[in-house]
Amino acid sequence: MIRFEQVSKRYPDGTVAVDELSFEVGEGELVTLVGPSGCGKTTTMMMVNRLIEPTGGRILVDGEDISGVDPVRLRRRIGYVIQQVGLFPHRTILDNTATVPALIGWKRSRAKARAAELLELVGLDPKTYGPRYPAQLSGGQRQRVGVARALAADPPVLLMDEPFGAVDPVVREQLQDEFLRMQAAVRKTVLMVTHDIEEAVRLGDRIAVYGQGRIEQFDTPGAVLGSPATPYVAEFVGADRGLKRLSVTAIEADDLDQPPVAGQDERAEAAAARLRAEGARWTVVLDAEGELHGWAGVDELALAGPEGTVGELAHRMNSWVPVGAPLKQAFGVMLQHDAGWVAVLDGARFLGVLTPAKLHEALRRSVDADAQGVARDEVDFDSVADA
């Protein structure tokens, strides 16, 4: 959808902002451009809508060389979100959101309907927030409106320049979550500039790590964190890149241990005898459909009367995560509940448990799989969990 072919930007004083840059952003892909201030990432993005003109090379959008496209017409079909948002203070939120559709000739009723639809998509009730003015919204709410406005004319391409940088960390994380949810629904081709490697890793399908005017590495978040291409990239992503990688490594069924299991309708004394014979001190408790009911200690079960059932003695399971969640989420749940493992569910169905050893193994498999270009289940090594 967006292709750079040996693109350069040189200024009259000899400054080279971008030097023969070549890369491609696929349709529906979100690519983050990350690097220190002054490295050329914002210049790169602004050349896509011709707010800055390149001095060499070609930029193509949907196969068309943009140098031959009227800049105003080009910008009206490319969404643009900036850190300062830039809402018109004298216009309502609904009118702000409908700005581009109105400029390109949509009927007022259609533009307003589209604006209301987009406000709802970004989590703002149009009936509540549509009549308000920018000064009546929080910073995070204004940022949501900026995203909605950029999407209002349904552009195929979205450019975002530090879109969540002007809000506090808690709101920033909420906005990132909301944007990921929205992107999963609309699948725009997105080029996003950020200086924050954690944001780049969390949001990007691929990351372009900038040096000075050049891309040092262009790869998936997992590959950038697991196999930095140069010492510069390794230093930029940080010595804690293993921890950062937890946020982009999903939990898979093959990562899990299978603990002892008891049915909630089993007699407690009989279950305790069976579990003790297996050397178990606790058990996961499931219902007849294999859905998680809780957990129970074997000693508690052994003390139950002859009519007691496992389900009656089960404790609520607070430490659980869905399959496909990032390892970071599982690690956080372990710490929050001071737990030695977390249950992993597919919907309500119990799949197994993730232990610290298995979490470490999953992370190692992910790194090795990227390095070898194979699937995680094809990676073989000595497991800490089996030691």
Phi, psi and omega in degrees: 000318175237127179227128174258129179238100178048051183275134178230154171225110178242135180264159184304332181279005178096353179294130177254108181277321179222134189237103175046062184273131177225119173195170184223141175247118183286162180298131180078006183265146175250114180247128177259136175256118186230143180169173181289167178301139176082012184271351177107002184291318179291322175302317178304310184295319184287344175285340180292325177253016173063026167289336169232134181265132177291157177256357178196154179083186182229148171239127179244136174240119184054041176082358183253129176292116187287349179295339179261008182256137176303125185304320181295315179295322179298313184293332180283349175249013175233120176290147185219122180237128180241164183299320184278000177069303176074036177287151177282117188294336184267001181247148179293166179299320179296316180292322176302315183293329182273009187303305186292315175305321179294321181294328183266010170097014176293149173297148185303318182296320179292318180297318180293319179296318178295319179299317179296320179298317181289323177299319178295321180298323181269011173087023177241119180296117183298331179290327180276313188263338182305317182281351183281170177249159184308322181296343181268004181248156173285169179300318179295323179292320177297322180295322176298319178297321178300319177294316180300317180298320180295333182266355193299322181270014178056054181287147177286336185239139179232126176254134183226121183249102183047054191294336184243019187280345187261013181238165183289163187302322181293313179295324180300316179295321178296318179294321177298316178300314181296321180292319177299319177298316180294317180297325177297331181275320188258337177049059173279159171275116191238133170244116186239130176264133175208154173259356188261111183297327179294321176293318179300316180293319185290322188262328191280139166288323172221158182235135170254112178268118185268139162265226178264095178077002181227157175268120180279328177205137179229104188198181177291157177304318180299319181290320179298318181284323184275329183220072178304135186286333183219162174303325178299313180296318179301318179291321183293316182285341171098156180293339179268026183297335176297320177293319178299324182294336176304329184282348181240009178251115185277149175285128177246157182301327181290349180278354196261150168271154176251104182278172173298144185230143174227147177278144184295338181267359178293148172294133187297316182297317180294319179297320180296318179297316180297315184291323177296323178296333178272357180081019183269146176252345179210168181212146168281138182251125182240155173272185185295337180269005181080017179267149186292127177252332180154208177216162180211148174276140182297322179298321177297317181296322183294334182272356181289155177290172183297339181261354183290146178249160179299318183299327181292334183258000184288143175263152177296138179266107180268335184264092178211156177217157176280149174299142184092347176292156178290151177303329179300321179295318179296319179297319178297320179294319176303314182291319182299320184257009181049048186253147177275356178194163174233143174285145178242128187240150168248096192072242174256353184283130182282129179254329184157192179234148176253120178258166176304320180295318179290327176297315178298319179297317179298320179295316179297317179299319180297315179298312181294324180297317178295318182295325183266351181069037181231172176287157182300323183286355177267354181275132181236129176200170179288123185270134173299325182295334183264355185289000000 
